Amino acid sequence: MGGVHNVCGTVTDFKNFSQSIRIFIGDRDSQMILERLRERLESLPNFFFDFVVQNGKLRSVFWADEISKLNYKAFGDVLAFDATYQTNKYDMVFVPFTGVDNNKNCVTFGAGLIFDETTESFIWLLECFITAHKKQPVLVLTD
């Protein structure tokens, strides 16, 4: 709509709508994201995702779409990944896999969410990355 100022509604309306969404989602948020990823797997020809559930909780998820795969195929000699701190309400760590194209723009090769920053979590995530892209990068940069 071009901005909040172009939408007929008050701050209270937006707060009420946000609350309604949170009530609708409830404790099904993990289930909803997995359903959405499954839909993409069925409808997009080159989509990949994998996940780990332990004790009924989503522990890890990785995904890469067709554009990510094309970016990696063209610019994936050097791969950079850096985990964020646990800044979301789920205390999960976001790990984007990125690179640089010929115009020095950042491109995405895939992304993941992991429950913790253990060696096992990163091994799982990197194995998913290799499974999705079918080749290892020449150089990996991380902190």
TAVENNOR-V474456 format. One line per field, one symbol per residue. ss: DSSP state (h for helix, s for strand, l for the rest). psi: psi as a letter, one per 20 degrees, with the letter a starting at -180 (. if undefined). burial: 1 if it has 16 or more other ideal C-beta (glycine too) atoms within 10 Angstrom, else 0. A space follows every 50 residues. Layout:
ss->???
psi->???
burial->???
This chain:
ss->lllhhhllllhhhhhhhhhhhhhhhlllhhhhhhhhhhhhhhhllllsss ssssllsssssssslhhhhhhhhhhllsssssslllllllllssssssss lllllsssssssssllllhhhhhhhhhhhhhhhlllllsssll
psi->ijrhiipoqrhgggggggghghgggcjjgggghhgghgghhhhphkqpqq rpppkjqohqqqqpaggghggghhjjhpppqpqrrnjriikqppnqorap ahjkqpqpirqrpqhrlrggghggghhgghggijqqrhpppr.
burial->00000000000000000000000000000100100010000000001111 11000001111111100110110011001110100000000110101110 0000001011111110000011011101100110001000000
